[in-house]
Amino acid sequence: MKDLRSLALLCLLLLGTAACDRATKHFAMTTLAGAADQSYLADTFRLTYHENPGGMLGLGAGWRPEVRTAVFQFGNGLFLLAAAALTLRGGFTRLGQAGLLLLIAGGTSNLVDRVAMGRVIDFLNVGIGSLRTGIFNIADMAVLIGVGILIVEGVRSTYTPSVSNPPAA
């Protein structure tokens, strides 16, 4: 019963993340496209509509379309299938499974954009003054949080504290 409950929670995490990303991208397309940037909390948060044909921070945006398709659609799809296989194979802590599912949910949501439109909808920008992030979306945040969790879990699983012998009296 406990495994079924964990599986249900992980599925909710996957579906909830993807649904939140899809809903916010719809909001960006219908509300922000063609509109002036919106600024909140003394310009700490900006809503800026951007269609990104490349990868993170626009990497590859200038590549030929067939190269972008190969890398960002087929390559991403294969990577996500491998991540799903790892998830199904097991051997991860619950936190590690959550990290993998966040990565899969965000990656899949962005992949849907790439297949449907050839680009990803980005609209969030955070920073103080001239120190700012690139423009990103909820799926990007899910991928980065998922990778962060996996890194922490990897470090935790390989770390074995050394036991020192107390000095002889």
N, C-alpha and C positions, 0 to 999 in steps of 0.2 A: 504494500500500500504506500509505503514511504517513497519508493521508486516512482510510482505512478504520479504522486503529488509533485515530486521533483521534476519529472518530465513535463507535467502540465505547467508548472511555473516557468520552465525554460521555454516552452512553446509560447507562453504569454509574453515573455521577454522578446522573443523573435518577432512575433506578430505585432506587438505593441511598438517596437522600435521602427519596423518597416511602415506601419500605419502612420505613426507620428511624422516620419520623414515624408511620406507621400502627401499627407495633409498640409504640411508646411510648404512643400514645393508647390502644391496647388494654390495656396494662399499667395505665394510669391508670384506665380504666373498671372494670377487674376488681379492682384492688388498692386504689386510693385513694378511689374513690367511697364516700361514707358513713363513711370512716375519718378519724381525727384527722390533722392536718398532721404531716408528718415533717420533721425538721430535721437538717442535716448540716453539718460543719465550723463549729462554733460559730455556727449559724444563718445562715451565709453562703448556703447553698442550702436551699430549702424545696420539698417536694413537696406541693402543695395542689390538690385536684381542683376544677375550676370549668368550668361549661358557659357559654360566652359566645355570646349570640345576636347581639351586635354585631360591630363591627370591632375594630381594634387598640385596646387599652386600654378596650374596652367602648363605643367610639364608636358611637352609633346603637342601643344596646341597648334604649332606651325608645321607639324609633320604632314606628309601626304595622307589623304583620307583613308586609303587602303592600309597604310601602316598603322594609323590610329585604330582602325577597326580590328586589325589583327592583335594589337597589343591590349587595347582597352576593352574589347568585347570578348574575343576568343581567349586571350590570355587570362583576363579577369575571370571569365566563366570557368576555365580549367582550374584556376586557383581556388575558386569558391567550391567547386566539386571536391577538390582535395581536402579543403577545410571541413566540408560536410562529412566526408569519409572519416576524417580524424575524430570528429564529434561522435559519430556512430560507433566507431571502434572502441571508444571509451578510454579508461585509464586516466581521466582528468578529474580533478576535484570539482566540486560544484562551481566554485568560483572560476576555475579554468574553463569549464563548460560554458559558463555565462560569458566569459571573454570571447570564446570561439563563436558563440551565437551572436554576440554584438557585432563582431567582425563580419559574419555571414549576412546578418540582416542589413547592415549598412552597405556592404559591397553589393548585395543583390539589388537593393533599392537603386543604387547608382547605376548598376548594370541595366536595369529596366529603362532608365532614362537614355542610356547610350544606345540601346537597341531600338527604342521607339523614336528617338529624336537625333541621335548622333552626338549628343552633348548632355551635360549634367546641369541642372538648375542649382546655382549657388546664390545665397542672399544674405548671409550673416558676416559681419565684420566686427571685431572686438579690438580695443586698444586704448591707449592713453596718448594723446598728442600725436606725434608722428610715428610712434612705436605701435604698429598695428599688425594683426594677423592678415593672412590672405582672406579672400572671400570663400566661405565654406557653407555647408548645409548640415542638417541633423545626421544624415548618413555618415558624413565624414567624421563627425564627433563620435558616433557609435564605433566606427572602425578604429579610431585612435584610442578610445577607452578600452575597447576589446584587446588591442595589441598591448596596451599598457598593463592590463590585467594579466595577459599571458606572459609578459616579461617578468612581472612580479612573481607569478606562480612558478615560472621556470627558475628564477633565482632562489625562491624559497625551497623548492624541491631539491636543488643541488647543494644547498648550504647545509653543512653539518657542523655544528659548533664543536670546537676542539675542547677536549676535557684535559685540563692541566692537572698534573699531580701536585698535591700540596707539598711544600718543602718539608723535608724530614726534620723532626725536632730533636 
